[in-house]
Amino acid sequence: MDFLQALVLAIVEGLTEFLPVSSTAHMIFTSAFFGTEGDEFVKMFQVSIQFGAILSVVALYWKKFFNFTNLTFYYKLAAAVVPALILGKLFDDKIEAILEKPLPIAIALLVGGVILLFIDKLFKNTIIDTEEKITFRKAITIGFWQCLAMMPGTSRSAASIIGGMQQGLTRRMAAEFSFFLAVPTMLAVTCYSVFLKDWNYQGVDQKGYEMITTSSANISIFIVGNIVAFVVAGLAIKLFIGLIDKYGFKIWGWYRIIVGIALIAFFTYR
C-alpha cells in the first residue's frame, strides 16, 4: 500500500464510519479496487484508523465526554458495549472469513438499504430526545442491536441507530447515542488489532504495532491516516445530523441499494 492509497482509505473511513452505509464494506471494496485487500498491514490499517474517527466524536461532543459529574453516562456506555466485546471475541475468526467474501457483504449492504427506507414508518413513537432519558435497559438493548453489525456490510451505525429508534429514541438522539457508543466499541477493536491480534506480515506473525514500526513509511501512513480520518469524520458527522433532521434515513437507504446492486453485479460478472 502506498501513501496515496492510504490517504484514500482514510478519507473513505472518515466519510462512512458514522453514516449508516457500512465503512467496512466501503474500505474492503476500495482495497479490492487497489488490489491490496490481501495485505495484512492494509487490514490492520483499516481498523486502526478508526481511532482517528472516534477522536472526532470526542472532540465534537467534548462537553458530554468530559463532564465527570455525570458518571451515569459512562456506566451506560460501558454496559452497552459489553455484548459487542463478548460476541466479537467469540466470532472473530468467522468475521475474518466473511471479510474475504465480497458478495455476501454487498448483499448485506442492499438488504440494509431496504430496511432504512422504512425505518421512519416502523418507529413512529420516538420521544426520547436526551441521553439522560435512556435507561440502562435501553442502552444494553441498543448494545445488542449493535452486534448485528458483526456481519460485514450491515453497518454498526445503522444497527445501533435502528436499535435506538426501536427503543423510542428520536432520529437525532439515536444517531448521537450511536456516535457515543462507537467510542468504547471501536477503541476496544482498535486496541485489540494493534496490540493483541497476531497478523501474518511478510511471512512472520507480528502484532499491529510491530507492523507499524517496521519502517518510517508505515509510521507515517499510520499517523497521517488517523489525522485524515479524524478531520473527515468530524465533517461527516455534522453533515449526517443535518440531513437526518431534514430528510430522515431514506437518502441513505437508496444509496445502499444502488451501491449494493452495483457491487453485486460487479462481483458476479467480473
N, C-alpha and C positions, 0 to 999 in steps of 0.2 A: 504494500500500500504506500503510495507516495503522498506528499503533503497536500496536493490538490484534492485527491480522493478523500483524505481525512477531513479536509475542510468541508467538502460536500456532505459527508456523513454527519458531521457535527451540525450543519445547518438543517439537515433532514430531521435529526434528533430534536433539536430545539423547536422546530416548527410543529412536530407531530406528537411529542411526548404528552402534552396535556390536552390535546384535541382527541375526540372520540373516534380516531381513524387508525389506530394501531401503529405506534412508532416502530415496533419490532418488525412488522410486515414491511414498512417502507424502507427500513435500513437493510433488511435481508434482500429485498428486490434491488436496492441501489448497489449493494455489494455484488449481487449477481450480474448487474449491468457492467460493473467494473471488472468482473472476473476474479474477485478477491474473496468470495464467500467461503472458501475452504481454509483460509488463513486463520490460524488460531489467534494471532495478535489482533487481527481485524475483529474477530468475535469478541475478544476481551475489550477492545477499544469501544465497540458499540454499547457495551454495558457500562463501562467506566465513565463515559462522558455524560451518563445520567446524573452524575454528581454535580456537574455544572448546571444542569437543568433544574435540579431540586434546590440549588442555592438561589435560583431566581425566584422561587416561591417564597423562600425565607426572606429574601430582600424586599419583595413586594408586600408581604404580609408581616413585616418585622414587628409591628406593634402586637400582633397576635402571638408570634413565636417567642418574643422576649418579655411577655407580660407574666412574670414569675409569681404574681399574686393569684393567677388563675391556674392552679395546678391541675384542676379537673380537665382542662384542655389536653394536657399531656397524657393523663391517665386514659382518656377516651381514645387517643391515637394509639397508645400502647396496646390497649385491649383490641382495637380494630385490626391491628397489623398482625396479631398472633396467628390467625388462620392461614394467612399467606406464608408466614415464616415456616410453619409446620408442614403444610402441604407442598410448598415449594421445595423444601429439602427432600421430602419423600418421593416427589415425582421429577426431580432434576434430570435424571437420565432420560426419562421418556420425553420430557420437553426438548432436550437436546436433539433427540431423534427426529422430532417433528420439524425442528428448525431447518433440517436438511431437505424437507419435502415442501417445496413452494406451493404446489397445487392445493393442499388442504388449507393452507394459510390464506390463499386467495378466496377460497370458498367461505371461510370464516369471515373474511372482510365483507363479502357480498351479503351473507345472512345477517350480520350485524347492522348493515346499512338498512335492510328492510325493517328491522326492529326499530331503528331510530326514526323511521318515517312515522311511526305510530305512537311513539313514547308519550307525546304530549296528550294524546287522546286516552291512552291507557291509564295515566296517572293524573287525574284532574284535581283531586283533593290534596294539593300540596300547600301546606300552610306554615311549615317550619322554616323561618327565614333568618334565624340566627343560630350560631353554633351552640350557644348556651341551652337552647331548647332540645338539642339532640341528646337523648338518653344513652346510657351505656349499652342498653339492649339494642337500640337502633344502630349505634356505632359498630357493635360487633356484627350485627346482621349485614351492614354495608361491607364490613371486612370479609364476610363470606362471599358476598356478591363479587367482590374484587377478585376472588380466587378463580372466577370463570375466565379471567384473562390469562391463566396459565396455558390456555390453548392459544398459541401464537396467531395473531390476526384478529383476535377478539377485541383487544384494546383494554388496558387497565382502566383508563379514563372512562370509557364507555360503560364498562361493567359497574364501576363504583358510582357513576352518575345515575345509571338506571336503578341501582340498588338504593341510592339516596332518594330518588323520586318515589320509588315503591314504598319507602319508609315515611313519606309525607313531606320531604324537603322540597322547597321551591327549586326551580331550574338553577337560579344563581347560587343558592346555598348548596345544592347537590354538587355543582361544579366546584365551588370553593372547598367543600369538605373533601372532594376527590383530590384537589391540589394538596391540602393539608396531609391527607393520608399517604400521598405519594412520597412525602419526605422520609418517614421512617421505613416505608416499604422499599423504596429504591436505594436508600442509603444502605440497608441491610444487604440487598442484592449486589450493589457495587462493592462493598467491603468483602463480601464472600468471593466475588470474582477476582478481585485484586490481591487479596491477602490469603485466602484459604483454598480456592479451587486450583487443581493441577491442570495445566494446559500443556499439550504436546507441541512445543515450539522448536522448530528446526531439529526435530528428532529427539528432543530432550524434554522431560517433564519439568515444567517450571511454574512458579506462581506468577500471578499477573504482574506484581511489582518487579519481579526479576526480568520479565519480558520488557517492561517499560524502561528499565535501567540498562538494558543490553547495549544501547547506543544513544548518542546525543540526539539523533534523529527521532528515535522513539520517544524520548523525553519531551522533545519539542512538540511532536504530534499530540502527545497526551495533554500537555499544558494548553496548547492553542485550541485543541478540540473542546476542552472543558470551558474555556473562556467564550468561544463562539456559541456553544450550546447554552451557556448562561444568558448571553445577550439576546439571542434569537428566541429562547423560551420565554423570556420576560415580555417581549413584544407579542408573541403568540398568545400568551395568557390574556393580555389586555384586549387583543382583538377578539378572542373567543368569548369573553364575558360580554362584550358589546354586542356581538352577533346573536348570542342565545337570548339576550334580553329582548332583542328586536324581532328575531326570526325563529327562535326555538331551535330544534335539532334536525329539521328536515334537510337543511343545506348539507349537513354532514352525512345524513343518510344517503342522499343522492350521490354525493361524492364517493362514498364507499362502494355503492352499487356500480357506478361507472368504472371505477378503478378495478374492482373485483372482477367484473366481466372482461375487461381488457386483459387482465393478468391471467385469468383462466384460459382465454383464447391464446394468449402468448405461450403459456407453458404447455398447452395441449397440442398446438400445431407447430411449435418451433422445431 
